[in-house]
Amino acid sequence: MEPLSEKNNQLREKLTRENRKYYENLLLYLRIKGKDELVTEAVLLEILQDMLEAQANGRSAQQYFGADPKVAADELVTEINGAKQANLKENLSLNVFIFCLITLLAFTHTEINVIAYMIEIVGMVILLNITLTLLATDAFKRVSWRSYLGVGVAFMVYVGVLLLSDYFTPKTLIYPLGPATLWGIGALFVIYLVLYFKWNDHFSSGLFYIGALAFAATLVHLPLTGNIFQTLWGQVSLLVMLALILTVKAFKFKK
Amino acid sequence: MNNSQLLKGTLEGCVLLVISQQEVYGYELVTKLQHLGFFDLSAGTVYPLLQKLERQGYLESQLRASNEGPKRKYYHLTASGQRQIQNFITDWQQLTATVTAVIEQTGGSKDGAIERKK
């Protein structure tokens, strides 16, 4: 079954430029604030279909939906979020989970520094929260330079955390990791990911994350690239690249 | 007093009443309400209300095939919604009777004039 978001993408092409701009602001805001992805997409599609009919009858999106879409959007968010308790944190947790999986499998660690790893996870959650909050703030206007700067600063702080966490955390909770353990845990995580995305009807989106995992693991283990990505700077570069990809993925709501 | 504030309080009941006549989708509902007298009504007010009424069990929705693209969501009234309409009509009749009495007793009239007591 075609995901609702893809149906939305196809139908949106039929809006005029001005109406599309109006609608996409609404779409971005609801996708960020709506805690139930399925309900949010259903509501967005419903509004889009009606907006297209209004357009066909000579009414602009603003004339049809109202001059102040944020008020309506906030009321919709209240209703959508009241419908189900699944929330944005679940999506953020999933990103963090995937990040953990990728780092665990991608690197040939012989040991894991639990405290440093936890700090990196918290850093990732904060980075994603900041990104999504800034996107929501700018939903009904042009993304401001302050928002870009905010995300940029947060990202740089996060990279700093990545670089320094191993050096400045106490070396108390360090555990060995053998290859069999790594691949066993990795296999379980991949099965979980596949099932998660199938249950939530977003299998095509899930392929992105599984693809990122496979790509990172391949880079580390291929003879040609393994020598680069198994060094400290190689590992940090890969981590930074993955963090950047996940942050940019948060902007997927624009598409 | 702002007329839109008065109308907003009654919109929920009016939406249920319109849907009780016929199953509708969002655009149809907005258009019908505007023709009935909610001239300044925008769709942005209606969609959250539809979500709320569905969540409360007064409405149910169903996807129906559409000639233009994906299926469309149609709303129909539930038994619970029918009871809610009865409650709304009772409350509205009581309210209008009370307000009419207040207007008459304070010297108001249908044309909005107020007779000040000497």
Interface residues (C-beta under 8 A of the other chain):
Chain A: K7 Q10 L11 A42 V43 L45 E46 I47 Q49 D50 L52 E53 A54 Y64 F65 G66 A67 D68 P69 V71 A72 A73 E75 L76 T78 E79 I80 G82 A83
Chain B: Y25 G26 Y27 V30 S42 A43 G44 T45 Y47 P48 Q51 K52 R55 S66 E68 G69 P70 R72 K73
